[in-house]
Amino acid sequence: MKTSITQITAIGGVAMIALAAALYAESGASASSSNTESGITTNENGSVSRVFTESTVTTNGNMVTEHRRETRTTLDADGNLLESSTSEYAQSYPVGDGEIASLSRRIDGAKQVDKAENAADCDSFMGVKFGSEVKEGEFAEDPSEPTLLRTAFKPKKALAGFNDYYVYVTPTTHRAVKVYACAKNAVDSGSSWRRNYLIEALEKRYQTWARPRSWCRPVYTFDLGSDRYVTAALEGATRDYETVVVAWDENMLRAAAEEAEEIRREARKNAAEKRKARVNDAAEAF
């Protein structure tokens, strides 16, 4: 009886997998995984946003490695795909290290949150509701945000170690677009970046995990859904502040850009009318 090379290869492959599995089991290693659709949101324009989360936890007896992938899709009212994005995060820590917040526990916690409540949970930041009119404050321009105006405010509940709070608004209607919390000294600087309590607090607040923005700087972003985001810069954020946490609404940013463009159009129109009047006055004088 002849045995083909393909058959031999297949048998050898099965044997290698079985041997690897046996060695993995002898080493005390284990693995677990879970999948969950953790959020479905119907947007104002009728589109539907879905969040699908996959997580895997493995251990070799000494170290635990967690991997989490989150896929966000947006469908129109007819079910056509409008947008899709995938974010991944992984972390490793010694077995029994209670200081690390498990990614898998965050998934289980997210299941227990009412979906309608969770969808509305990102409507505000530090007590300021995105899109609401800010009536109090002295508004000033900020060169770093040419389409917005800025004013300081005092939140109902301040953050420990933070000094200043700012809200950025649309230039005409003064609707809230961005909210900043700023600390002159680094907050929780004694901990490693990933273990900073601000990161864990934001993950708990919004039921999502932090995405690293830089390989060399402690900057993390949180995707809240509904075009809203939070970024936390833990050290060396700006020339004036070491730690800065900012939340913003992309839809309101677009609205601010439209208002700023309307202001520019009106300014150009007024300038043209003034120049025309000067030309006519000069022509009459000549």
MARKEPA-429723 format. One record per residue (C-alpha): chain; residue number from 0; x, y, z. Coordinates in nm, 4 decimals, decimal comma. Example, Ala and Ser with C-alpha at 12.3 -4.5 7.8 and 13.67 -1.06 7.14 Angstrom:
<recs>
   ch     i          X          Y          Z
    A     0     1,2300    -0,4500     0,7800
    A     1     1,3670    -0,1060     0,7140
</recs>
This chain:
<recs>
   ch     i          X          Y          Z
    A     0     0,0000     0,0000     0,0000
    A     1     0,1430     0,3367    -0,1050
    A     2     0,1319     0,6396     0,1202
    A     3     0,1434     0,9809    -0,0461
    A     4     0,3645     1,2689     0,0708
    A     5     0,0494     1,4703     0,1435
    A     6    -0,0798     1,1989     0,3762
    A     7     0,2523     1,1777     0,5566
    A     8     0,2621     1,5547     0,5989
    A     9    -0,0917     1,5627     0,7327
    A    10    -0,0226     1,2821     0,9803
    A    11     0,2968     1,4531     1,0919
    A    12     0,1112     1,7818     1,1373
    A    13    -0,1539     1,6181     1,3545
    A    14     0,1167     1,4550     1,5644
    A    15     0,2956     1,7862     1,6127
    A    16    -0,0299     1,9568     1,7194
    A    17    -0,1049     1,6764     1,9636
    A    18     0,2491     1,6942     2,1059
    A    19     0,2257     2,0744     2,1430
    A    20    -0,1097     2,0436     2,3167
    A    21     0,0311     1,7839     2,5568
    A    22     0,3329     2,0004     2,6410
    A    23     0,1048     2,3041     2,6823
    A    24    -0,1137     2,1139     2,9265
    A    25     0,1852     1,9784     3,1225
    A    26     0,3201     2,3306     3,1644
    A    27     0,0015     2,4359     3,3418
    A    28    -0,1030     2,6575     3,0525
    A    29    -0,4657     2,7280     2,9707
    A    30    -0,6708     2,9426     2,7402
    A    31    -1,0204     3,0847     2,7295
    A    32    -1,2102     3,3068     2,4900
    A    33    -1,5402     3,4916     2,4738
    A    34    -1,7358     3,6803     2,2099
    A    35    -2,0126     3,9296     2,2727
    A    36    -2,2052     4,1970     2,0873
    A    37    -2,1745     4,4561     2,3610
    A    38    -2,3609     4,7469     2,2083
    A    39    -2,6262     4,8378     1,9497
    A    40    -2,7113     5,2058     1,9035
    A    41    -2,9601     5,3697     1,6678
    A    42    -2,8291     5,7110     1,5638
    A    43    -3,0333     6,0258     1,4981
    A    44    -3,0004     5,9839     1,1204
    A    45    -3,1476     5,6315     1,1348
    A    46    -2,8186     5,4435     1,0975
    A    47    -2,7350     5,1604     1,3367
    A    48    -2,3966     5,1228     1,5098
    A    49    -2,2912     4,7806     1,6393
    A    50    -1,9944     4,6831     1,8560
    A    51    -1,8658     4,3242     1,8504
    A    52    -1,6010     4,2305     2,1056
    A    53    -1,3723     3,9254     2,1058
    A    54    -1,1343     3,8417     2,3896
    A    55    -0,8774     3,5681     2,4512
    A    56    -0,6959     3,4929     2,7770
    A    57    -0,3973     3,2558     2,7869
    A    58    -0,1534     3,1625     3,0614
    A    59     0,1598     2,9512     3,0793
    A    60     0,1336     2,9132     3,4545
    A    61     0,3497     3,2188     3,5259
    A    62     0,2227     3,4963     3,2980
    A    63    -0,1276     3,5859     3,1809
    A    64    -0,1703     3,7306     2,8326
    A    65    -0,4973     3,8945     2,7337
    A    66    -0,5942     3,9986     2,3844
    A    67    -0,9066     4,1937     2,2967
    A    68    -1,0446     4,2992     1,9592
    A    69    -1,3371     4,5356     1,9094
    A    70    -1,5080     4,5755     1,5728
    A    71    -1,7415     4,8692     1,5151
    A    72    -1,9778     4,8786     1,2176
    A    73    -2,2342     5,1351     1,1058
    A    74    -2,5249     5,0341     0,8822
    A    75    -2,7831     5,2550     0,7156
    A    76    -3,1581     5,2024     0,7547
    A    77    -3,1525     4,9505     0,4670
    A    78    -2,8729     4,7435     0,6210
    A    79    -2,5949     4,8680     0,3909
    A    80    -2,2488     4,8994     0,5454
    A    81    -2,1433     5,2629     0,5859
    A    82    -1,8335     5,2301     0,8029
    A    83    -1,6276     4,9606     0,9726
    A    84    -1,3260     4,9822     1,2045
    A    85    -1,1318     4,7385     1,4225
    A    86    -0,9245     4,8124     1,7328
    A    87    -0,7043     4,5644     1,9171
    A    88    -0,5357     4,5690     2,2557
    A    89    -0,3161     4,3174     2,4422
    A    90    -0,1562     4,3111     2,7851
    A    91     0,0518     4,0655     2,9898
    A    92     0,1021     4,0411     3,3651
    A    93     0,2112     3,7856     3,6278
    A    94    -0,0436     3,5352     3,7525
    A    95    -0,2175     3,6670     4,0643
    A    96    -0,1306     4,0338     4,0031
    A    97    -0,4436     4,2051     4,1335
    A    98    -0,3291     4,5553     4,0361
    A    99    -0,3996     4,4926     3,6676
    A   100    -0,7627     4,5380     3,5629
    A   101    -0,8533     4,2363     3,3497
    A   102    -0,9834     4,3020     2,9994
    A   103    -1,2115     3,9991     3,0260
    A   104    -1,3677     4,1312     3,3462
    A   105    -1,4432     4,4570     3,1680
    A   106    -1,6308     4,2621     2,9001
    A   107    -1,8407     4,0832     3,1638
    A   108    -1,9091     4,4164     3,3322
    A   109    -2,0208     4,5682     3,0048
    A   110    -2,2794     4,2911     2,9600
    A   111    -2,4517     4,3951     3,2804
    A   112    -2,4973     4,7577     3,1732
    A   113    -2,8318     4,8447     3,0192
    A   114    -2,7729     4,9210     2,6509
    A   115    -2,9916     5,2295     2,6411
    A   116    -2,8228     5,3670     2,9508
    A   117    -2,4772     5,2845     2,8155
    A   118    -2,5540     5,4555     2,4833
    A   119    -2,6480     5,7773     2,6654
    A   120    -2,3541     5,7537     2,9025
    A   121    -2,1207     5,9474     2,6706
    A   122    -2,3490     6,2500     2,6321
    A   123    -2,1446     6,4560     2,8771
    A   124    -1,7994     6,4932     3,0306
    A   125    -1,7190     6,6560     3,3658
    A   126    -2,0844     6,7617     3,3849
    A   127    -2,0852     6,9423     3,0485
    A   128    -2,3264     6,8012     2,7917
    A   129    -2,2027     6,7985     2,4336
    A   130    -2,4075     7,0237     2,2080
    A   131    -2,5622     7,2191     2,4959
    A   132    -2,5359     7,5988     2,4987
    A   133    -2,2728     7,7371     2,7366
    A   134    -2,4217     8,0653     2,8577
    A   135    -2,1677     8,1678     3,1221
    A   136    -1,8010     8,2536     3,0849
    A   137    -1,5664     8,4877     2,9036
    A   138    -1,5034     8,3390     2,5597
    A   139    -1,1653     8,3831     2,3957
    A   140    -0,9897     8,2567     2,0848
    A   141    -0,7294     7,9807     2,1004
    A   142    -0,4730     7,9664     1,8155
    A   143    -0,4609     7,5868     1,8438
    A   144    -0,8381     7,5642     1,7798
    A   145    -0,9180     7,8254     1,5125
    A   146    -1,2828     7,7179     1,4723
    A   147    -1,3649     7,7224     1,8461
    A   148    -1,3870     7,9609     2,1400
    A   149    -1,2675     7,8729     2,4910
    A   150    -1,3782     7,9549     2,8428
    A   151    -1,2865     7,8242     3,1876
    A   152    -1,5457     7,6563     3,4077
    A   153    -1,5758     7,4804     3,7426
    A   154    -1,7152     7,1259     3,7386
    A   155    -1,9627     7,0096     4,0008
    A   156    -1,7145     6,7421     4,1074
    A   157    -1,3471     6,8231     4,0568
    A   158    -1,0735     6,5681     3,9878
    A   159    -0,8051     6,5219     4,2523
    A   160    -0,4798     6,6866     4,1450
    A   161    -0,6301     6,8824     3,8534
    A   162    -0,6036     7,2611     3,8402
    A   163    -0,7979     7,3989     3,5439
    A   164    -1,1013     7,3051     3,3365
    A   165    -1,1969     7,4456     2,9968
    A   166    -1,4886     7,4046     2,7604
    A   167    -1,4527     7,4812     2,3893
    A   168    -1,7672     7,5948     2,2083
    A   169    -1,8910     7,6689     1,8593
    A   170    -1,8086     8,0297     1,7616
    A   171    -2,1652     8,1554     1,7019
    A   172    -2,4108     7,9428     1,9006
    A   173    -2,1673     7,8632     2,1869
    A   174    -2,2543     7,4922     2,1952
    A   175    -2,0143     7,2611     2,3844
    A   176    -1,7675     7,0780     2,1596
    A   177    -1,4624     6,9892     2,3751
    A   178    -1,4042     6,9627     2,7477
    A   179    -1,0538     6,9744     2,9029
    A   180    -0,9321     6,8765     3,2496
    A   181    -0,5726     6,9925     3,3084
    A   182    -0,3170     6,9268     3,5838
    A   183     0,0072     7,1230     3,6198
    A   184     0,1770     6,8250     3,7851
    A   185     0,1655     6,4674     3,6588
    A   186    -0,1225     6,2774     3,8211
    A   187    -0,0364     5,9397     3,9777
    A   188     0,3155     5,9686     3,8378
    A   189     0,4522     5,6939     4,0635
    A   190     0,2634     5,4220     3,8755
    A   191     0,3456     5,2784     3,5370
    A   192     0,1555     5,4357     3,2490
    A   193    -0,0853     5,1466     3,1948
    A   194    -0,1605     5,1245     3,5697
    A   195    -0,2400     5,4936     3,6100
    A   196    -0,5681     5,5136     3,7981
    A   197    -0,7077     5,7667     3,5504
    A   198    -0,6929     5,5020     3,2754
    A   199    -0,8791     5,2479     3,4860
    A   200    -1,1354     5,5100     3,5922
    A   201    -1,2058     5,6086     3,2303
    A   202    -1,2359     5,2441     3,1261
    A   203    -1,4828     5,1854     3,4082
    A   204    -1,6787     5,5016     3,3288
    A   205    -1,7223     5,4317     2,9571
    A   206    -1,7044     5,0490     2,9478
    A   207    -1,4297     5,0483     2,6876
    A   208    -1,0534     5,0103     2,7017
    A   209    -0,7687     5,2486     2,6376
    A   210    -0,5943     5,2444     2,2993
    A   211    -0,2274     5,3513     2,3129
    A   212    -0,1624     5,6440     2,0788
    A   213     0,2166     5,6400     2,0943
    A   214     0,4869     5,3790     2,1450
    A   215     0,7014     5,6180     2,3510
    A   216     0,4570     5,8603     2,5189
    A   217     0,1780     5,7892     2,7720
    A   218    -0,1146     5,8947     2,5533
    A   219    -0,4337     5,6862     2,5370
    A   220    -0,7579     5,7310     2,3458
    A   221    -1,1041     5,5938     2,4260
    A   222    -1,3614     5,5446     2,1498
    A   223    -1,6985     5,6098     2,3169
    A   224    -1,9111     5,5550     2,0084
    A   225    -2,1499     5,8034     1,8439
    A   226    -1,8427     5,9969     1,7162
    A   227    -1,7294     6,0863     2,0686
    A   228    -1,3791     6,0316     2,2068
    A   229    -1,1593     6,0887     2,5114
    A   230    -0,7807     6,1257     2,5090
    A   231    -0,5655     6,1110     2,8221
    A   232    -0,2073     6,2429     2,8064
    A   233    -0,0530     6,1370     3,1376
    A   234     0,2863     6,3123     3,1302
    A   235     0,4335     6,5999     2,9288
    A   236     0,0984     6,6851     2,7702
    A   237     0,1636     7,0556     2,6942
    A   238     0,4016     7,3369     2,7913
    A   239     0,1675     7,4415     3,0730
    A   240     0,0232     7,1095     3,1900
    A   241     0,1708     6,7667     3,2601
    A   242    -0,1574     6,5725     3,2550
    A   243    -0,4491     6,6574     3,0257
    A   244    -0,7737     6,4671     2,9718
    A   245    -0,9934     6,5919     2,6877
    A   246    -1,3291     6,4701     2,5552
    A   247    -1,4904     6,5846     2,2315
    A   248    -1,7755     6,5299     1,9877
    A   249    -1,6840     6,4989     1,6182
    A   250    -2,0313     6,6051     1,5033
    A   251    -2,0017     6,9260     1,7040
    A   252    -1,6540     6,9861     1,5578
    A   253    -1,8089     6,9753     1,2114
    A   254    -2,0841     7,2132     1,3243
    A   255    -1,8191     7,4514     1,4604
    A   256    -1,6322     7,4419     1,1284
    A   257    -1,9538     7,5327     0,9451
    A   258    -2,0213     7,8253     1,1800
    A   259    -1,6619     7,9471     1,1427
    A   260    -1,6922     7,9314     0,7623
    A   261    -2,0176     8,1301     0,7785
    A   262    -1,8384     8,3951     0,9866
    A   263    -1,5600     8,4134     0,7256
    A   264    -1,8120     8,4439     0,4409
    A   265    -1,9890     8,7262     0,6205
    A   266    -1,6565     8,8999     0,6875
    A   267    -1,5586     8,8750     0,3196
    A   268    -1,8976     9,0105     0,2173
    A   269    -1,8690     9,3069     0,4561
    A   270    -1,5138     9,3775     0,3390
    A   271    -1,6248     9,3755    -0,0244
    A   272    -1,9130     9,6128     0,0508
    A   273    -1,6838     9,8528     0,2411
    A   274    -1,4336     9,8561    -0,0427
    A   275    -1,7083     9,9183    -0,2968
    A   276    -1,8340    10,2130    -0,0906
    A   277    -1,4805    10,3589    -0,0697
    A   278    -1,4371    10,3265    -0,4467
    A   279    -1,7709    10,4994    -0,5110
    A   280    -1,6896    10,7809    -0,2669
    A   281    -1,3512    10,8323    -0,4307
    A   282    -1,5057    10,8307    -0,7809
    A   283    -1,7548    11,1000    -0,6768
    A   284    -1,4787    11,3106    -0,5220
    A   285    -1,2674    11,2937    -0,8391
</recs>
